[in-house]
């Protein structure tokens, strides 16, 4: 019988969370709504949340994460929607 572990994904300040992608390292990328009805992107791994907010965006929506921890997704601003690609070095100090 296969055994699974349930992990609650609850970024600080969230009232609604969407976990959108999972990589082989167990990192999760997604986005959440806060109590002010603003949406923020996040990566969760090693019991730590890294928040992702593209400057001047209405919200940030990471929707994929690869084995190296690189994130892709999209965000809208006041003029249109844009794709994002965030190398791991932009999310961590390594």
C-alpha positions as CSV (number, residue, x, y, z in Angstrom):
1,X,0.0,0.0,0.0
2,X,1.3,3.4,-0.9
3,X,1.6,6.0,1.9
4,X,1.1,9.7,1.2
5,X,1.8,12.8,3.3
6,X,-0.7,15.6,3.4
7,X,0.8,19.1,3.6
8,X,-1.4,22.2,4.2
9,X,-0.4,25.1,2.0
10,X,-1.3,28.3,3.8
11,X,1.0,31.3,3.1
12,X,1.1,33.9,5.8
13,X,-1.9,36.3,5.4
14,X,-3.8,34.1,3.0
15,X,-7.5,33.6,2.9
16,X,-7.6,31.5,-0.3
17,X,-4.7,29.6,-1.8
18,X,-4.1,27.9,-5.2
19,X,-1.2,25.5,-5.3
20,X,-0.6,25.3,-9.0
21,X,2.6,23.3,-9.6
22,X,4.8,20.8,-7.8
23,X,8.4,19.8,-8.8
24,X,10.3,16.6,-8.0
25,X,12.1,18.4,-5.1
26,X,8.7,18.9,-3.4
27,X,8.6,22.7,-4.1
28,X,5.2,24.1,-4.7
29,X,4.4,27.2,-6.8
30,X,1.0,29.0,-6.7
31,X,-0.8,32.1,-5.6
32,X,-3.0,33.3,-2.8
33,X,-5.5,36.0,-1.9
34,X,-5.0,38.1,1.2
35,X,-7.7,39.7,3.3
36,X,-7.5,42.9,1.2
37,X,-8.5,40.8,-1.9
38,X,-5.0,41.2,-3.4
39,X,-3.3,38.2,-5.0
40,X,0.3,37.2,-4.5
41,X,2.6,34.5,-5.9
42,X,4.5,32.1,-3.8
43,X,6.9,29.2,-3.7
44,X,6.8,26.8,-0.8
45,X,9.7,24.4,0.0
46,X,11.6,23.2,3.0
47,X,8.8,24.6,5.2
48,X,9.5,28.1,3.9
49,X,7.4,30.5,1.8
50,X,9.0,32.8,-0.7
51,X,6.5,35.5,-1.9
52,X,6.6,36.7,-5.5
53,X,5.1,40.1,-6.4
54,X,6.1,41.6,-9.7
55,X,6.4,45.4,-9.3
56,X,3.5,47.3,-10.7
57,X,1.5,44.2,-11.4
58,X,-2.2,43.7,-10.4
59,X,-1.2,40.2,-9.2
60,X,1.4,37.6,-9.9
61,X,0.5,34.0,-10.9
62,X,3.3,31.4,-10.9
63,X,1.9,28.3,-12.7
64,X,5.0,26.1,-13.2
65,X,8.2,25.2,-11.4
66,X,10.9,22.9,-12.7
67,X,13.4,20.6,-10.9
68,X,15.9,23.5,-10.6
69,X,13.3,25.7,-8.9
70,X,12.9,28.0,-11.8
71,X,9.4,29.6,-12.0
72,X,7.2,30.5,-14.9
73,X,3.8,32.2,-14.9
74,X,2.2,35.5,-15.8
75,X,0.9,38.8,-14.4
76,X,-1.4,41.6,-15.6
77,X,-0.6,45.3,-15.2
78,X,-2.6,48.3,-16.2
79,X,-1.9,47.8,-19.9
80,X,-1.9,44.0,-20.6
81,X,-0.8,40.6,-19.4
82,X,2.8,39.4,-19.4
83,X,4.7,36.1,-19.1
84,X,7.4,35.7,-16.4
85,X,10.3,33.5,-16.0
86,X,12.2,33.6,-12.7
87,X,15.5,31.8,-12.4
88,X,16.2,30.4,-8.9
89,X,18.8,33.0,-8.2
90,X,16.0,35.7,-8.1
91,X,14.2,33.9,-5.4
92,X,17.1,32.8,-3.0
93,X,20.4,34.1,-1.8
94,X,22.4,31.2,-3.2
